[in-house]
Amino acid sequence: MVSSNWDKFNDGDPLSADDDHSFVLDNVFAYHPEKAKKMDAGIDFFMISKHINFPESRCLYVVTTDGLQEDFSYHKCLDNMIRGKYPNTAKEFIAKYFRKPRSGGNQEQNSVPPQTPQDDNQQ
């Protein structure tokens, strides 16, 4: 069973080899557009740690057998998977369901635009 609580991992700890590592490798990282480049020396393990440029954010890293640590975006993986499997509807789906990063970084917007209350009698 795959963990649904990434908070149980300390920064820099490898994901468990049995479940989490296999899930990330087969269902997430497999779709990264630069997978071959990022795993050039072979994958040792995946880990979660703070991003070097955005220390308030935790992200996924692939650690290669030669010790290189490369962060990777699961958003890029998901985007690439959707574009590959559903080319006719991918653009519309991504525009509708993926949030755009704020200017000046890769952080997602957390605010939702206010909605005006509707009167039941108005059409």
N, C-alpha and C positions, 0 to 999 in steps of 0.2 A: 504494500500500500504506500502511495506517495504522500509525503508530508504536505500538509496544507498550511503549516505554520512555519514560515521561514525565520521567525524570531527565535526559534530554538537554537539556531546556529550562531556561534560567536564569529565575529569578523575574522576571516582567514581560515576557519575550519573547513576541511573538505566535506562535501556533501556525502552522505552515506552511500557506499559503493553499491549496495544491493538495490535500493529503490530510487532514491533521489537522483543519483548519478545517471542511472540508466534512463530514467524518465527525461531528464534534461537533455541527455545525448540524443535519444531517439525521437523525442517529440518537440524539442525546442531548438537546440543547437543545429540539428540536422538541416534546418531550413535557413540558417544564416547565410546571407549572400556572399560573405567572405570566409566561409567555414574552412576551406582548404588552406587559406593563408594563415588563419588563426590557429590551426592545429598542425602546422607544418612538421614539427618535430614529434608529433604524437601527443595524445592527451594523457596526462597523468591523473588529473582530477578536476572537478568543478568546485568553486567555493563562492561564498557571498562575503563581500567586504565593502567598506566605504569607498566611494568613487574619489579618485585623486583630486579632481577639479571641483567636485560638489560633495564635500565631506558630510553634509546632512543627508545624503542619499546613499542607500546600499544598492549594490548591483551585483550581477552575476559575472564571474571571471572563469575563464578556462586557463588552467595551468598545464603547460606542456612538459614533456619529459625532460627537457633541458632547463626547466625552472622558470621560463618566461610566463608572466601573468598578463593576460589580455582581457579587458572587460568586453562584454558584448551585450547588445540590446535585444531583449526578448521581443520588443516591439518590432524590430527589423525582422526577426525570425517569423513572427506571426504575419506581418505584412507580406513577406516573401512567400510564405505558405499559401496565404489566401490568393495572392496574384497567380501562383502556379496552379492551384486546384480549381479556382473559380474565375478564370480570366474575363468572362463576360459580365460579371457582377462585382468584381473586386473593387474597382474604382469607386463605385457608389457606396458599397459597404464600408470601405475604409474611410471615406469622407464623412459618413454618418456616425460611425462608432468609434473612431480613433480620435483622441484629443490631440490638438496641435500644441507643440511646446511653446512656452513663453519666450519672448525675445530675450536674448542674452543667456540662454542655457537650454538644457535638455529636460527641464522640469515640466511636469504636466500642470495644467491649470486646475485648481481645486474649486474655483468658484463656478456657480451656476447662475446664468442670467436670471434676473427677477422676472416673474410672470405676473401679468395683470389678472386679478380675479375676474371671472366671468359671471355675469348675472344670469341666472337660469332662464329668464324671460327674453334675453337678447339672443339673436341669431346671427 
